[in-house]
């Protein structure tokens, strides 16, 4: 009866096989992106990608299932690449400048990778992309810091959607224009329109600590008429307590 290979030997072989498969996947994805950017989406066929990657077409199916699986993997690679380029400053000196910088980075990535960017956002189901969700979490963190500093004009989730959709719209609009109609002023105007839509010129709360924010809200509470008398009394009690914390 043949002896079984030692467990550690089998484990090493498994790791080697997994690493080889990942290398093959990466080679195929890079070949697909190259075809996509040079010749467009229609050029990304399983046969063309296999040839470009130095493989046989059946290998594409083993690695990705089908062409749609390959395109999903290419899009996910794009989201991951964009995520890696993002810079997170947990305490920016100027939160509005930080917002502009983040928007510019998103637009610059789209303009530098037009075909890949279009593929990334062309299918609604790609909103489940782990890298896209991580990128949106970074944006929500940036918006949360604006809110904590009293800079937001609208609620946080609306701000996130405005910032994201304005950058996406800016890229797709720019790409739809013929080169002779691409005026850089368009991008500046769209960015500043976004900034104006979601932020105040000055922070609504000068003291962004919890106690400072509570005192600011306490000061304007009598102007609010949407609360019942009982609700306003209870909220006033809470804000007085928070505002006295040092």
C-alpha positions as CSV (number, residue, x, y, z in Angstrom):
1,X,0.0,0.0,0.0
2,X,1.6,3.3,-1.0
3,X,2.5,5.7,1.8
4,X,0.7,9.0,2.0
5,X,2.8,12.1,1.7
6,X,3.5,13.9,5.0
7,X,0.8,16.5,5.9
8,X,3.3,19.3,5.8
9,X,4.4,18.2,2.3
10,X,0.8,18.2,1.1
11,X,0.2,21.6,2.6
12,X,3.3,23.0,0.8
13,X,2.0,21.7,-2.5
14,X,-1.4,23.2,-1.8
15,X,0.2,26.6,-1.1
16,X,2.3,26.4,-4.3
17,X,-0.7,25.5,-6.3
18,X,-2.7,28.4,-4.9
19,X,0.1,30.8,-5.5
20,X,0.5,29.6,-9.1
21,X,-3.2,30.1,-9.6
22,X,-3.1,33.6,-8.3
23,X,-0.2,34.5,-10.5
24,X,-2.1,33.1,-13.5
25,X,-5.2,35.1,-12.5
26,X,-3.1,38.3,-12.2
27,X,-1.5,37.7,-15.6
28,X,-4.9,37.3,-17.2
29,X,-6.4,40.3,-15.5
30,X,-3.4,42.5,-16.6
31,X,-3.7,41.2,-20.2
32,X,-7.4,42.0,-20.1
33,X,-6.9,45.5,-18.8
34,X,-4.2,46.2,-21.5
35,X,-6.7,45.0,-24.2
36,X,-9.5,47.0,-22.7
37,X,-7.5,50.3,-22.6
38,X,-6.0,49.9,-26.0
39,X,-8.9,48.5,-28.0
40,X,-12.0,48.8,-26.0
41,X,-14.4,46.4,-24.3
42,X,-15.4,44.5,-27.4
43,X,-11.8,43.4,-27.8
44,X,-11.8,41.7,-24.5
45,X,-12.8,38.2,-25.6
46,X,-11.7,35.1,-23.8
47,X,-9.6,34.0,-26.8
48,X,-7.9,37.4,-27.2
49,X,-7.1,37.6,-23.5
50,X,-5.8,34.0,-23.5
51,X,-3.5,34.8,-26.4
52,X,-2.3,38.0,-24.7
53,X,-1.7,36.2,-21.5
54,X,0.1,33.3,-23.1
55,X,-2.5,30.7,-22.2
56,X,-5.1,28.5,-23.8
57,X,-8.7,29.7,-23.7
58,X,-9.9,26.8,-21.4
59,X,-7.6,28.3,-18.7
60,X,-9.7,31.5,-18.7
61,X,-12.9,29.4,-17.9
62,X,-11.1,27.5,-15.2
63,X,-9.9,30.7,-13.5
64,X,-13.0,32.9,-14.0
65,X,-15.9,30.8,-15.0
66,X,-16.8,32.8,-18.1
67,X,-16.2,36.2,-19.8
68,X,-18.5,38.0,-17.3
69,X,-16.5,36.5,-14.4
70,X,-13.3,37.8,-16.0
71,X,-14.8,41.3,-16.5
72,X,-16.0,41.3,-12.8
73,X,-12.4,40.3,-11.8
74,X,-11.0,43.1,-13.9
75,X,-13.4,45.6,-12.3
76,X,-12.6,44.5,-8.8
77,X,-8.9,44.9,-9.7
78,X,-9.7,48.5,-10.7
79,X,-11.5,49.2,-7.4
80,X,-8.6,47.7,-5.4
81,X,-6.0,49.8,-7.4
82,X,-8.0,52.9,-6.7
83,X,-8.4,52.0,-3.1
84,X,-4.6,51.6,-2.7
85,X,-4.1,55.1,-4.1
86,X,-6.3,56.8,-1.5
87,X,-4.7,58.7,1.3
88,X,-6.4,58.9,4.6
89,X,-5.6,61.7,7.0
90,X,-7.6,61.2,10.2
91,X,-7.0,64.8,11.3
92,X,-6.7,67.0,8.2
93,X,-5.6,70.6,8.9
94,X,-8.1,71.8,6.4
95,X,-11.1,69.5,6.0
96,X,-12.5,71.3,2.9
97,X,-9.1,71.0,1.1
98,X,-9.1,67.4,2.1
99,X,-12.5,67.0,0.5
100,X,-11.3,68.7,-2.7
101,X,-8.1,66.5,-2.8
102,X,-10.2,63.3,-2.4
103,X,-12.5,64.4,-5.2
104,X,-9.6,65.3,-7.5
105,X,-8.0,61.9,-6.8
106,X,-11.2,60.1,-7.9
107,X,-11.5,62.1,-11.1
108,X,-7.8,61.8,-12.0
109,X,-8.0,58.0,-11.6
110,X,-11.0,57.9,-14.0
111,X,-9.4,60.1,-16.6
112,X,-6.1,58.1,-16.4
113,X,-8.0,54.8,-16.8
114,X,-11.0,55.6,-19.0
115,X,-12.0,52.2,-20.2
116,X,-11.3,50.5,-16.9
117,X,-13.2,53.2,-15.0
118,X,-16.2,52.9,-17.3
119,X,-16.2,49.1,-16.8
120,X,-16.0,49.5,-13.1
121,X,-19.2,51.5,-12.9
122,X,-21.1,50.1,-15.8
123,X,-22.9,47.3,-13.9
124,X,-25.1,48.0,-10.8
125,X,-24.2,44.6,-9.2
126,X,-20.6,45.8,-8.8
127,X,-21.7,47.9,-5.8
128,X,-21.1,44.7,-3.9
129,X,-17.4,44.9,-4.6
130,X,-15.4,44.7,-1.3
131,X,-12.9,47.2,-2.5
132,X,-15.6,49.6,-3.6
133,X,-17.3,49.3,-0.2
134,X,-13.9,49.9,1.5
135,X,-13.5,53.0,-0.7
136,X,-16.9,54.3,0.2
137,X,-16.1,53.7,3.9
138,X,-13.1,56.0,3.5
139,X,-15.4,58.6,2.0
140,X,-17.9,58.2,4.8
141,X,-15.0,58.8,7.3
142,X,-14.1,62.0,5.5
143,X,-17.7,63.2,5.6
144,X,-18.0,62.2,9.2
145,X,-15.0,64.4,10.1
146,X,-16.7,67.3,8.2
147,X,-19.9,66.7,10.2
148,X,-18.0,66.6,13.5
149,X,-16.4,69.9,12.7
150,X,-19.7,71.6,11.8
151,X,-18.9,71.9,8.1
152,X,-21.7,69.9,6.6
153,X,-24.7,71.6,5.0
154,X,-26.7,68.4,4.5
155,X,-26.9,65.1,6.3
156,X,-24.0,62.7,6.0
157,X,-25.4,60.0,3.7
158,X,-26.7,62.7,1.2
159,X,-23.2,64.3,1.3
160,X,-21.6,60.9,0.5
161,X,-23.9,60.4,-2.4
162,X,-23.4,63.9,-3.8
163,X,-19.6,63.7,-3.6
164,X,-19.5,60.2,-5.1
165,X,-22.0,60.9,-7.9
166,X,-20.5,64.3,-8.8
167,X,-17.0,62.7,-9.3
168,X,-18.5,59.8,-11.3
169,X,-20.5,62.2,-13.4
170,X,-17.6,64.5,-14.0
171,X,-15.4,61.6,-15.3
172,X,-18.1,60.2,-17.6
173,X,-19.1,63.6,-18.9
174,X,-15.4,64.4,-19.7
175,X,-14.9,61.1,-21.4
176,X,-18.0,61.6,-23.6
177,X,-16.7,64.9,-25.0
178,X,-14.5,65.1,-28.0
179,X,-10.9,66.2,-27.1
180,X,-11.4,69.7,-28.5
181,X,-14.3,70.3,-26.1
182,X,-12.6,69.2,-22.9
183,X,-12.2,72.4,-21.0
184,X,-10.4,71.9,-17.6
185,X,-12.7,74.6,-16.2
186,X,-15.5,72.1,-16.4
187,X,-13.9,69.9,-13.7
188,X,-13.1,72.9,-11.4
189,X,-16.7,74.2,-11.7
190,X,-18.2,70.7,-11.0
191,X,-15.9,70.2,-8.0
192,X,-16.7,73.6,-6.5
193,X,-20.4,73.1,-7.1
194,X,-20.1,69.9,-5.1
195,X,-18.2,71.7,-2.3
196,X,-20.9,74.4,-2.1
197,X,-23.7,71.9,-2.1
198,X,-22.5,69.9,0.8
199,X,-20.5,72.3,3.1
200,X,-20.8,75.6,4.8
201,X,-18.4,78.4,4.2
202,X,-17.6,78.4,7.9
203,X,-18.1,75.6,10.4
204,X,-21.6,75.9,12.0
205,X,-20.0,74.9,15.3
206,X,-16.8,76.7,16.2
207,X,-16.0,74.4,19.1
208,X,-16.2,70.9,17.6
209,X,-15.9,69.1,21.0
210,X,-19.0,67.2,22.2
211,X,-19.6,69.9,24.9
212,X,-19.1,72.7,22.4
213,X,-21.5,71.1,19.9
214,X,-24.1,70.5,22.6
215,X,-23.9,74.2,23.7
216,X,-24.3,75.4,20.1
217,X,-27.3,73.1,19.5
218,X,-28.8,74.2,22.8
219,X,-28.5,77.8,21.8
220,X,-30.6,77.4,18.6
221,X,-33.0,74.8,20.0
222,X,-35.8,77.3,20.7
223,X,-35.9,78.1,17.0
224,X,-36.9,74.5,16.2
225,X,-40.6,73.9,16.0
226,X,-40.6,70.3,14.8
227,X,-40.3,68.9,18.4
228,X,-43.1,68.6,20.8
229,X,-42.8,70.5,24.1
230,X,-42.0,67.3,26.0
231,X,-39.3,66.3,23.4
232,X,-37.8,69.7,23.5
233,X,-37.7,69.7,27.3
234,X,-35.9,66.2,27.3
235,X,-33.4,67.2,24.6
236,X,-32.7,70.5,26.5
237,X,-31.9,68.5,29.6
238,X,-29.5,66.2,27.7
239,X,-27.8,69.1,25.9
240,X,-27.3,70.9,29.2
241,X,-25.7,67.8,30.7
242,X,-23.4,67.3,27.7
243,X,-22.6,71.0,27.5
244,X,-21.3,71.0,31.0
245,X,-18.8,68.2,30.4
246,X,-15.2,69.4,30.3
